């Protein structure tokens, strides 16, 4: 019986490690994407024509080797698969952690865990809901809450963020994104075995903070500027 238990524990440990690696790799995919997406959003500061030219360029990258929007669809499929893998790994690990806490062998809580780590699950759920709305707002459904047209990317952006409550929702989501990235970057480095020294641990913690501030700050700059009238039609 003891041997059977050890084998089961060994398999469970390997499975847990695999799930953590899946979370780390898919998380890094999302980090690369949000950095590029943030850079594109900042084109709004260059005005209507510049932003719309950027939006159109995304649709024709790779032509004529790829069809129109071909690269966009490749990116979307990669992101969708990464999202499914990330959520699956997160939910599975959360369930295992909950089961472990409910057993008689209670693991002591980490008193040194950061504020960001405590928000990871709720932040992840918030971001998942926000992604659905964001796609409906700007990509799939193209919902203009101001009642205007939806066929002009720049004007849709300005119309959307001119509504204070929509900007507030966006800023809350960016706060959650910042906390998610802050802990997620560090956690990914740790999972991939890149934090084995004091200097590397400090470097990954700094990287997490920098990525969180740059990405969330960059994304937040656009809706705040629209609301303040810095970016307008």
The 8 nearest C-alpha neighbors of each residue, nearest first, counted from 0:
[[1, 3, 2, 4, 5, 6, 7, 8],
 [2, 0, 4, 3, 5, 6, 7, 8],
 [3, 1, 5, 4, 0, 6, 7, 8],
 [4, 2, 0, 6, 5, 1, 7, 8],
 [5, 3, 7, 1, 2, 6, 8, 0],
 [4, 6, 8, 2, 3, 7, 9, 1],
 [7, 5, 9, 3, 4, 8, 10, 2],
 [6, 8, 4, 10, 9, 5, 11, 3],
 [9, 7, 11, 5, 6, 10, 12, 4],
 [10, 8, 6, 12, 7, 11, 5, 13],
 [11, 9, 13, 7, 12, 8, 14, 6],
 [10, 12, 8, 14, 9, 13, 7, 15],
 [11, 13, 15, 9, 14, 10, 8, 16],
 [14, 12, 16, 10, 15, 11, 17, 9],
 [15, 13, 11, 17, 12, 16, 10, 18],
 [14, 16, 12, 18, 17, 13, 11, 19],
 [15, 17, 19, 13, 18, 14, 20, 12],
 [18, 16, 14, 20, 15, 19, 21, 13],
 [17, 19, 21, 15, 88, 20, 16, 14],
 [18, 20, 22, 16, 21, 17, 23, 15],
 [19, 21, 23, 17, 22, 18, 24, 16],
 [22, 20, 18, 24, 19, 23, 25, 17],
 [23, 21, 19, 85, 25, 20, 24, 26],
 [22, 24, 187, 20, 26, 21, 25, 19],
 [25, 23, 27, 21, 26, 22, 20, 28],
 [26, 24, 28, 81, 22, 27, 23, 85],
 [25, 27, 23, 29, 24, 28, 22, 30],
 [28, 26, 30, 24, 29, 25, 23, 31],
 [27, 29, 25, 31, 26, 30, 32, 24],
 [30, 28, 32, 26, 27, 31, 33, 25],
 [29, 31, 27, 33, 32, 28, 34, 26],
 [32, 30, 28, 34, 29, 33, 27, 35],
 [31, 33, 29, 35, 30, 34, 36, 28],
 [32, 34, 36, 30, 35, 31, 37, 29],
 [35, 33, 37, 31, 32, 36, 30, 214],
 [36, 34, 38, 32, 33, 37, 39, 31],
 [37, 35, 33, 39, 38, 34, 32, 40],
 [36, 38, 40, 34, 39, 35, 218, 33],
 [39, 37, 35, 41, 36, 40, 34, 42],
 [38, 40, 36, 37, 41, 42, 35, 53],
 [41, 39, 37, 42, 38, 43, 36, 218],
 [40, 42, 43, 38, 39, 44, 37, 221],
 [43, 41, 50, 40, 44, 45, 39, 49],
 [42, 44, 41, 50, 45, 46, 40, 47],
 [43, 45, 42, 46, 41, 230, 221, 50],
 [46, 44, 43, 42, 49, 50, 47, 41],
 [45, 47, 43, 44, 49, 48, 50, 42],
 [46, 48, 50, 49, 153, 51, 43, 45],
 [49, 47, 51, 50, 46, 52, 45, 153],
 [48, 50, 52, 51, 46, 47, 45, 53],
 [51, 49, 42, 53, 43, 52, 47, 48],
 [50, 52, 54, 48, 53, 49, 153, 55],
 [53, 51, 55, 49, 50, 54, 48, 56],
 [52, 54, 56, 50, 51, 55, 49, 57],
 [55, 53, 51, 52, 57, 56, 50, 58],
 [56, 54, 52, 58, 57, 53, 51, 59],
 [57, 55, 53, 59, 58, 54, 52, 60],
 [58, 56, 55, 54, 60, 59, 53, 71],
 [57, 59, 68, 56, 55, 67, 60, 71],
 [58, 60, 67, 56, 57, 62, 68, 61],
 [61, 59, 57, 62, 58, 56, 70, 68],
 [60, 62, 65, 64, 63, 59, 70, 69],
 [63, 61, 65, 64, 59, 60, 66, 67],
 [62, 64, 65, 61, 66, 67, 59, 60],
 [65, 63, 62, 61, 66, 69, 60, 67],
 [64, 66, 62, 61, 69, 63, 67, 70],
 [67, 65, 69, 62, 68, 63, 64, 61],
 [66, 68, 59, 69, 58, 62, 65, 60],
 [67, 69, 58, 71, 70, 59, 66, 72],
 [70, 68, 66, 72, 67, 65, 71, 73],
 [69, 71, 73, 72, 68, 74, 60, 61],
 [72, 70, 68, 74, 69, 73, 75, 58],
 [71, 73, 75, 69, 74, 70, 76, 68],
 [74, 72, 70, 76, 75, 71, 77, 69],
 [73, 75, 77, 71, 72, 76, 78, 70],
 [74, 76, 72, 78, 73, 77, 79, 71],
 [75, 77, 79, 73, 78, 74, 72, 80],
 [78, 76, 74, 80, 75, 79, 81, 73],
 [77, 79, 81, 75, 76, 80, 82, 74],
 [80, 78, 82, 76, 81, 77, 75, 83],
 [79, 81, 83, 77, 82, 78, 76, 84],
 [82, 80, 78, 84, 25, 79, 83, 85],
 [81, 83, 79, 85, 80, 84, 78, 86],
 [84, 82, 80, 86, 81, 85, 87, 79],
 [83, 85, 81, 87, 82, 86, 88, 80],
 [84, 86, 82, 22, 88, 87, 83, 81],
 [85, 87, 89, 83, 88, 84, 82, 90],
 [88, 86, 84, 90, 89, 85, 83, 91],
 [87, 89, 18, 91, 85, 86, 90, 92],
 [88, 90, 86, 92, 87, 91, 93, 85],
 [91, 89, 93, 87, 92, 88, 86, 94],
 [92, 90, 94, 88, 93, 89, 87, 95],
 [91, 93, 95, 89, 94, 90, 88, 96],
 [94, 92, 90, 96, 91, 95, 89, 97],
 [95, 93, 97, 91, 96, 92, 98, 90],
 [94, 96, 98, 92, 97, 93, 99, 91],
 [95, 97, 99, 93, 94, 98, 92, 100],
 [98, 96, 94, 100, 95, 99, 93, 101],
 [99, 97, 95, 101, 96, 100, 94, 102],
 [98, 100, 96, 102, 101, 97, 95, 105],
 [101, 99, 97, 98, 105, 102, 96, 106],
 [100, 102, 98, 99, 97, 103, 105, 104],
 [103, 101, 99, 104, 100, 105, 98, 97],
 [104, 102, 105, 101, 100, 99, 106, 98],
 [105, 103, 102, 106, 99, 100, 101, 107],
 [106, 104, 100, 103, 102, 107, 99, 101],
 [105, 107, 108, 104, 100, 99, 109, 103],
 [108, 106, 105, 109, 110, 100, 104, 99],
 [109, 107, 110, 106, 112, 111, 105, 100],
 [108, 110, 111, 112, 107, 106, 113, 116],
 [109, 111, 112, 108, 113, 107, 114, 117],
 [110, 112, 109, 113, 108, 114, 116, 117],
 [113, 111, 109, 110, 116, 114, 117, 115],
 [112, 114, 116, 115, 111, 117, 182, 110],
 [113, 115, 117, 116, 118, 112, 178, 182],
 [116, 114, 178, 118, 113, 117, 182, 119],
 [115, 117, 113, 119, 118, 114, 182, 112],
 [118, 116, 114, 115, 119, 113, 112, 120],
 [119, 117, 115, 116, 122, 121, 120, 114],
 [118, 120, 122, 116, 179, 117, 121, 123],
 [121, 119, 123, 122, 118, 124, 117, 89],
 [122, 120, 124, 123, 118, 119, 125, 117],
 [123, 121, 119, 125, 175, 120, 118, 124],
 [122, 124, 120, 126, 121, 125, 119, 127],
 [123, 125, 127, 121, 126, 122, 120, 128],
 [126, 124, 122, 128, 123, 127, 121, 129],
 [125, 127, 129, 123, 128, 124, 130, 122],
 [126, 128, 124, 130, 129, 125, 123, 131],
 [129, 127, 131, 125, 126, 130, 124, 132],
 [128, 130, 126, 132, 131, 127, 133, 125],
 [131, 129, 133, 127, 132, 128, 126, 134],
 [130, 132, 128, 134, 129, 133, 135, 127],
 [131, 133, 135, 129, 134, 130, 136, 128],
 [134, 132, 130, 136, 135, 131, 129, 137],
 [135, 133, 138, 131, 136, 132, 137, 139],
 [136, 134, 140, 139, 132, 133, 141, 137],
 [135, 137, 142, 141, 133, 134, 132, 140],
 [136, 138, 141, 134, 135, 133, 139, 142],
 [139, 137, 134, 141, 135, 140, 136, 133],
 [140, 138, 135, 134, 141, 137, 136, 142],
 [139, 141, 135, 142, 138, 136, 137, 134],
 [142, 140, 137, 136, 138, 135, 139, 149],
 [141, 143, 136, 140, 144, 135, 137, 149],
 [142, 144, 145, 146, 147, 149, 159, 155],
 [143, 145, 146, 142, 159, 158, 147, 162],
 [146, 144, 143, 147, 158, 159, 162, 161],
 [145, 147, 144, 143, 148, 142, 158, 149],
 [148, 146, 145, 143, 149, 158, 155, 144],
 [149, 147, 150, 143, 146, 155, 151, 154],
 [148, 150, 155, 151, 141, 143, 147, 142],
 [149, 151, 148, 152, 155, 141, 154, 153],
 [150, 152, 154, 149, 153, 155, 148, 51],
 [153, 151, 155, 154, 51, 156, 150, 149],
 [154, 152, 156, 155, 47, 151, 51, 50],
 [153, 155, 157, 156, 151, 152, 158, 232],
 [156, 154, 152, 158, 153, 157, 149, 159],
 [155, 157, 153, 159, 154, 158, 152, 160],
 [156, 158, 154, 160, 159, 155, 161, 225],
 [159, 157, 155, 161, 156, 160, 145, 154],
 [160, 158, 156, 157, 161, 162, 155, 144],
 [159, 161, 162, 222, 166, 157, 158, 225],
 [160, 162, 226, 158, 159, 157, 225, 163],
 [163, 161, 160, 165, 164, 159, 166, 158],
 [162, 164, 166, 165, 161, 167, 160, 226],
 [165, 163, 167, 166, 162, 168, 160, 169],
 [166, 164, 168, 167, 163, 162, 169, 160],
 [165, 167, 169, 163, 160, 164, 168, 222],
 [168, 166, 164, 170, 165, 169, 163, 171],
 [169, 167, 165, 171, 166, 170, 164, 172],
 [168, 170, 166, 172, 167, 171, 173, 165],
 [169, 171, 173, 167, 172, 168, 166, 219],
 [172, 170, 174, 168, 173, 169, 167, 175],
 [171, 173, 175, 169, 170, 174, 176, 126],
 [174, 172, 176, 170, 215, 175, 171, 177],
 [175, 173, 177, 171, 176, 172, 170, 178],
 [174, 176, 172, 122, 178, 173, 177, 179],
 [175, 177, 173, 179, 174, 178, 180, 172],
 [176, 178, 211, 174, 180, 175, 179, 215],
 [177, 179, 115, 181, 175, 180, 176, 182],
 [180, 178, 176, 177, 181, 183, 182, 119],
 [181, 179, 183, 177, 211, 178, 182, 184],
 [182, 180, 207, 178, 208, 211, 179, 183],
 [181, 183, 185, 180, 115, 179, 184, 116],
 [182, 184, 180, 186, 185, 179, 181, 187],
 [185, 183, 207, 187, 186, 182, 180, 181],
 [186, 184, 188, 203, 182, 183, 187, 204],
 [185, 187, 183, 189, 188, 184, 182, 190],
 [188, 186, 23, 190, 184, 189, 185, 183],
 [189, 187, 193, 191, 185, 186, 190, 194],
 [188, 190, 186, 194, 192, 187, 191, 193],
 [191, 189, 187, 192, 188, 186, 20, 19],
 [190, 192, 188, 189, 193, 187, 20, 23],
 [193, 191, 189, 190, 194, 188, 195, 187],
 [192, 194, 188, 191, 189, 195, 199, 190],
 [195, 193, 200, 199, 189, 196, 192, 188],
 [194, 196, 193, 192, 199, 200, 197, 189],
 [197, 195, 199, 198, 194, 200, 193, 201],
 [196, 198, 200, 199, 201, 195, 194, 202],
 [197, 199, 201, 200, 196, 202, 194, 195],
 [200, 198, 202, 194, 196, 201, 197, 203],
 [201, 199, 194, 197, 203, 202, 198, 196],
 [200, 202, 198, 204, 199, 203, 205, 197],
 [203, 201, 199, 205, 200, 204, 206, 198],
 [204, 202, 206, 200, 185, 205, 201, 207],
 [203, 205, 207, 201, 206, 202, 185, 200],
 [206, 204, 208, 202, 203, 207, 209, 201],
 [205, 207, 203, 209, 204, 208, 210, 202],
 [208, 206, 181, 184, 204, 210, 205, 209],
 [207, 209, 205, 211, 181, 206, 210, 212],
 [208, 210, 206, 212, 211, 207, 213, 205],
 [209, 211, 213, 207, 212, 208, 214, 206],
 [212, 210, 177, 208, 180, 181, 209, 214],
 [211, 213, 209, 216, 215, 210, 214, 208],
 [214, 212, 216, 210, 211, 217, 215, 209],
 [215, 213, 217, 216, 211, 212, 210, 218],
 [214, 216, 173, 218, 177, 217, 212, 213],
 [217, 215, 219, 213, 212, 214, 218, 220],
 [218, 216, 214, 220, 215, 219, 213, 37],
 [217, 219, 215, 216, 220, 37, 221, 214],
 [220, 218, 216, 217, 221, 222, 215, 170],
 [221, 219, 217, 223, 218, 222, 224, 216],
 [220, 222, 224, 223, 219, 218, 225, 41],
 [223, 221, 225, 160, 224, 219, 166, 220],
 [224, 222, 226, 220, 225, 221, 227, 219],
 [225, 223, 229, 227, 221, 222, 226, 230],
 [226, 224, 230, 222, 228, 227, 223, 229],
 [225, 227, 223, 161, 224, 228, 222, 160],
 [228, 226, 224, 225, 229, 223, 230, 161],
 [227, 229, 225, 230, 226, 231, 224, 161],
 [230, 228, 224, 227, 225, 231, 226, 44],
 [231, 229, 225, 228, 224, 44, 232, 43],
 [230, 232, 228, 225, 157, 229, 46, 154],
 [231, 154, 157, 230, 47, 153, 46, 158]]
